[in-house]
Amino acid sequence: MPNILSISSDIAEMIESARSGVVIVESEGRGAGAGVIWQADGGILTNYHVVAQVGRGIRVHLHDGRKFDATVTGTNPALDLAMLRVQANDLPAAMVGDSSKLRIGEAVWAIGHPWGQQWLVTAGIVSAIGSFKVRDTDKTVPFIRTDVRLRPGNSGGPLVNAQGHVVGLNAMILGGDQSVAIPSHVATEWM
């Protein structure tokens, strides 16, 4: 039987490693949400709704204290995804996992900045995997539903599995006790 302290230590190390790839996305001096360092050369993925009303003046804050001006280089409102770019080549890119292998009941963690609390971690399980219809179209969008407690400021942050791999991008709260994330394989295909 595994030692519970050993398991807890392994999870704590995984979370600390995953946190280094999470940024604060800020506009005009106010926190807007979170983002994930997707590419070490300056590519940061977040939700479209985090940057939709911003225009210019986006800054990202890294876990190590560095700050960069960012520009929006791509958006997909239907998927609620946006790509930001900063001028840096040595960013701690997140390890991206294959969300198509997620199973209902699997443990997951969200990392973000709810209500301005920086790099906060919340835990839960995968509750459902499916898709929903995009308003005013015939398209459907895949999603991961979890019971991870998200709040404003978690948007755009990662949903990570027990290996510390990003398996989703947290996007919205449904009814207070259910959350929706965009699967990582959808984000990777879009990029």
ABEGO torsion letter per residue (X at the ends): XBBAAAAAAAAAAAAAAAAAABBBBBBGGBBAEBBBBABAAGBBBBBAAAAAAAEBGBBBBBAAGBBBBBBBABBBAAAGBBBBBBBBAABBBBBBBBAAABBBGBBBBBBBBBGGBBGBBBBBBBABBBBBBBBGBABBBBBBBBABBBBBGABGBBBBBAAGBBABBBABBBGGABBBBBBAAAAAAAX
